[in-house]
């Protein structure tokens, strides 16, 4: 079990700023990938598989790290990156802000490593007990959506809690010092914090609602370099298949690549679904429900149509 000091030390391995921004404009022959400290992209980075796949296409890769999804998609909108991965909510907020993003592929249930955590000594016993409580999450993140879904499951509304919108590192500090009542968060933050002394998991994502991750590209990149995007998705599908069969090695690669302690990384890896697939009608419909949820609560200014932002992959020969 981690005490408060050990918890904060472990979380210090994760990015403390909102984003590591690229100052480079798009360059011919360069793919700029935005990534976070978890998941398939980190494994791909460690293995160099995208670099090898793109070399025959005359492309190199630049990796740019972000602390969570919304800043990553802000960079995508501002031409700071070409491609990246986030949870379900960030692209909805970005699309509502007229970002030129496209959904390139989906990792269904890829966000299974998420949930709502309670600090030591909490008297909360059920989701219904969140009424009137201070619940922290990152605004416009998958944790934002998971919080709302949890409230709906308990028969509560968004107005029944006191939302505390904090970036993950700030929320971790608030959780550690007991200034919030609950924290909705994803791996690896989730895996690190749940090992803290007296910390309890109120509900996991698998108990609340499916959490799909998405691979996203800027529209100019996707339309101008479709073959590069297709090759990148193919490479990531290969990485995903390898991850499913080699979870122990995945945990070691992720821990080495992120600095997150191996025990926490193993917990995160063990509950991750490593499958990458196309944007099927089922995936689009599920994401549309998430978008409609945010619009109904007036958390985005206008409705968005997910199908309008789905990449049409080039036809395969043969």
C-alpha positions in Angstrom: 0.0 0.0 0.0 1.2 3.5 -0.8 1.2 6.2 1.8 0.6 9.8 0.8 4.2 10.6 0.2 4.8 7.5 -1.9 1.6 8.2 -3.9 2.7 11.7 -4.8 6.2 10.5 -5.7 4.7 7.9 -8.1 2.4 10.5 -9.6 5.4 12.8 -10.1 6.4 10.4 -12.9 3.4 11.5 -14.9 3.2 14.9 -16.7 2.4 17.8 -14.5 1.6 20.3 -17.2 -1.5 20.4 -19.4 0.5 19.6 -22.5 3.8 19.4 -24.1 3.2 21.5 -27.2 4.8 21.1 -30.5 6.3 24.3 -31.9 6.8 22.7 -35.3 4.5 23.2 -38.2 3.6 20.2 -40.5 6.6 19.0 -42.5 6.7 16.8 -45.6 7.8 13.3 -44.7 7.1 13.7 -41.0 4.3 12.2 -38.9 3.8 14.0 -35.6 2.1 11.7 -33.0 0.5 12.9 -29.8 0.5 10.3 -27.0 -0.2 10.0 -23.3 1.6 7.9 -20.7 -0.3 4.7 -21.3 -1.6 2.3 -23.9 -0.8 1.1 -27.4 0.9 4.2 -28.6 3.5 4.0 -25.9 4.2 0.4 -26.8 4.5 1.3 -30.4 6.9 4.1 -29.6 9.1 1.7 -27.5 9.1 -0.9 -30.3 9.6 1.5 -33.2 7.1 -0.3 -35.3 5.5 2.8 -36.8 8.9 4.1 -37.8 9.7 0.9 -39.6 6.3 0.7 -41.3 6.6 4.3 -42.6 10.2 4.2 -43.7 9.2 2.8 -47.2 6.8 5.6 -47.5 9.5 8.2 -46.9 8.3 9.2 -43.5 9.8 9.6 -40.1 8.0 10.0 -36.8 8.1 12.7 -34.0 6.5 11.8 -30.7 4.9 14.6 -28.5 3.7 13.8 -25.0 0.5 15.2 -23.5 -1.0 14.8 -20.0 -4.5 14.0 -21.2 -6.8 14.2 -24.1 -8.2 17.7 -24.5 -4.8 19.4 -24.8 -3.8 16.7 -27.3 -6.8 17.5 -29.5 -6.2 21.3 -29.1 -2.7 20.6 -30.6 -4.3 18.6 -33.4 -6.7 21.5 -34.2 -3.8 24.0 -34.1 -1.6 21.9 -36.5 0.8 20.9 -33.7 0.3 17.2 -34.3 -1.2 15.0 -37.0 -2.4 12.0 -35.1 -3.1 10.8 -31.6 -5.3 8.8 -29.2 -7.8 9.9 -26.6 -10.9 8.6 -24.8 -14.5 9.3 -25.8 -15.2 12.8 -24.6 -12.3 14.9 -26.0 -13.1 14.5 -29.7 -16.7 15.5 -29.0 -15.7 18.7 -27.4 -13.2 19.3 -30.1 -15.7 18.6 -32.8 -18.2 21.0 -31.1 -15.4 23.6 -31.3 -15.1 23.0 -35.0 -11.8 21.1 -34.9 -10.9 19.5 -38.2 -10.4 16.1 -36.6 -11.4 12.7 -38.1 -12.0 9.4 -36.2 -9.6 7.0 -37.9 -10.0 3.8 -35.7 -11.5 2.6 -32.4 -10.3 0.6 -29.4 -13.6 -0.6 -28.1 -13.6 -0.9 -24.3 -10.0 0.3 -24.4 -10.7 2.6 -21.5 -11.7 -0.2 -19.1 -9.0 0.9 -16.7 -10.9 3.8 -15.2 -13.2 4.3 -12.3 -14.3 6.4 -9.3 -11.9 6.4 -6.4 -12.6 7.3 -2.7 -10.0 8.5 -0.3 -9.2 6.9 3.0 -12.0 7.3 5.6 -14.7 8.0 3.1 -18.2 7.2 4.2 -19.5 6.9 0.6 -20.8 3.4 0.0 -22.7 3.6 -3.3 -23.0 5.8 -6.4 -26.1 7.3 -4.9 -24.0 8.6 -2.0 -22.3 11.0 -4.4 -25.2 13.4 -4.0 -23.9 16.7 -2.7 -20.3 15.6 -2.9 -17.2 17.1 -4.5 -16.3 14.9 -7.4 -13.1 15.6 -9.4 -12.4 14.9 -13.0 -10.7 16.5 -16.0 -13.0 18.6 -18.0 -13.9 17.3 -21.4 -12.1 14.1 -20.7 -13.4 10.5 -20.7 -13.6 10.8 -16.9 -16.1 13.7 -17.4 -18.3 11.3 -19.4 -17.8 8.4 -16.9 -18.9 10.7 -14.0 -22.1 11.6 -15.8 -22.8 8.0 -16.8 -22.3 7.0 -13.1 -24.7 9.6 -11.9 -27.3 8.4 -14.4 -26.8 4.8 -13.3 -27.5 5.9 -9.7 -30.6 8.0 -10.7 -28.8 11.3 -10.0 -28.3 14.3 -12.2 -25.2 16.4 -12.9 -26.7 19.1 -10.7 -26.7 16.7 -7.8 -22.9 16.8 -7.3 -20.3 19.6 -7.0 -18.1 19.1 -10.1 -14.4 19.9 -9.5 -12.6 20.1 -12.8 -8.9 19.4 -12.4 -6.1 18.2 -14.6 -5.0 14.7 -13.5 -1.9 15.8 -11.6 -3.8 18.5 -9.8 -6.6 16.1 -9.0 -4.1 13.6 -7.7 -2.8 16.1 -5.2 -6.3 17.2 -4.2 -7.3 13.5 -3.6 -4.2 12.8 -1.6 -4.8 15.7 0.8 -8.5 14.9 1.1 -9.9 18.1 -0.4 -12.3 16.2 -2.7 -14.8 13.4 -1.9 -14.3 11.3 -5.0 -12.0 11.2 -8.1 -13.0 9.9 -11.5 -9.8 8.9 -13.4 -8.2 6.5 -15.9 -5.0 4.5 -16.0 -2.2 4.8 -15.1 -3.3 7.5 -12.6 -6.1 5.1 -11.5 -3.7 2.2 -11.0 -1.3 4.3 -9.0 -3.8 5.9 -6.8 -5.9 2.8 -6.0 -2.9 1.3 -4.3 -2.9 4.1 -1.7 -3.6 3.3 1.9 -7.3 3.1 2.6 -8.2 4.1 -1.0 -11.4 2.3 -2.3 -12.8 1.9 -5.8 -16.4 3.0 -5.7 -17.2 1.7 -9.2 -15.1 0.8 -12.2 -15.8 1.7 -15.8 -16.8 -1.8 -16.5 -19.6 -1.5 -13.9 -20.7 1.9 -15.2 -20.4 2.2 -19.0 -18.1 1.0 -21.8 -15.2 3.3 -22.4 -13.9 3.3 -26.0 -10.7 5.0 -27.0 -10.2 6.6 -30.4 -7.3 7.1 -32.8 -7.8 10.6 -34.3 -6.2 12.4 -37.2 -6.3 15.9 -38.5 -8.5 16.2 -41.6 -5.7 17.8 -43.8 -3.3 14.9 -42.8 -5.9 12.2 -43.4 -6.9 13.5 -46.7 -3.5 14.5 -47.9 -1.6 11.4 -46.7 -4.1 8.7 -46.5 -1.6 5.9 -47.3 0.5 7.1 -44.3 -2.5 7.1 -42.0 -3.6 3.6 -43.2 -0.1 2.2 -42.6 0.0 3.7 -39.2 -3.3 2.2 -38.2 -2.2 -1.2 -39.6 1.0 -1.0 -37.5 -1.0 -0.2 -34.4 -3.4 -3.1 -35.0 -0.3 -5.3 -35.1 0.9 -3.8 -31.8 -2.5 -4.4 -30.3 -2.5 -8.1 -31.3 1.0 -8.5 -29.8 -0.1 -6.7 -26.6 -3.0 -9.2 -26.1 -0.6 -12.1 -26.2 2.3 -10.6 -24.2 0.8 -8.7 -21.3 3.8 -9.2 -19.0 6.2 -7.8 -21.7 3.7 -4.9 -22.3 3.8 -4.0 -18.6 7.6 -3.9 -18.6 7.7 -1.8 -21.8 5.2 0.7 -20.5 6.9 1.0 -17.1 10.2 1.6 -18.8 8.8 4.1 -21.2 6.7 6.1 -18.7 8.4 5.7 -15.4 5.2 4.5 -13.8 5.9 1.8 -11.2 5.7 -1.7 -12.6 3.0 -3.0 -10.1 0.7 -0.2 -11.1 1.5 -0.7 -14.8 0.7 -4.4 -14.5 -2.7 -3.6 -13.0 -3.5 -1.3 -15.9 -2.3 -3.7 -18.5 -4.3 -6.6 -17.1 -7.6 -4.8 -17.5 -7.0 -3.2 -20.9 -8.7 -4.5 -24.1 -6.0 -4.3 -26.8 -8.1 -4.5 -30.0 -8.1 -1.9 -32.7 -10.9 -1.9 -35.2 -12.7 0.4 -37.7 -15.4 2.9 -36.9 -18.3 0.6 -37.3 -22.0 1.7 -37.1 -22.1 0.3 -33.6 -19.1 2.4 -32.5 -20.4 5.5 -34.2 -23.9 5.1 -32.6 -22.4 4.6 -29.1 -20.2 7.7 -29.5 -23.2 9.7 -30.8 -25.0 8.8 -27.5 -22.1 10.3 -25.6 -22.2 13.5 -27.7 -25.9 13.8 -27.2 -25.5 13.4 -23.4 -23.1 16.4 -23.3 -25.3 18.5 -25.5 -28.4 17.7 -23.4 -26.5 19.0 -20.4 -25.4 22.1 -22.3 -21.8 21.2 -21.8 -21.2 21.6 -25.5 -22.8 24.6 -27.3 -24.3 22.8 -30.2 -25.1 19.2 -31.3 -22.4 17.3 -33.2 -22.8 14.5 -35.7 -20.1 11.9 -35.2 -20.7 10.4 -38.6 -19.6 13.7 -40.2 -16.1 13.2 -38.7 -15.4 9.6 -39.6 -12.4 8.9 -41.9 -13.0 6.9 -45.1 -10.0 4.6 -45.3 -8.7 4.1 -48.8 -9.8 0.9 -50.6 -7.4 -2.0 -50.5 -6.0 -3.5 -53.7 -6.8 -7.2 -54.2 
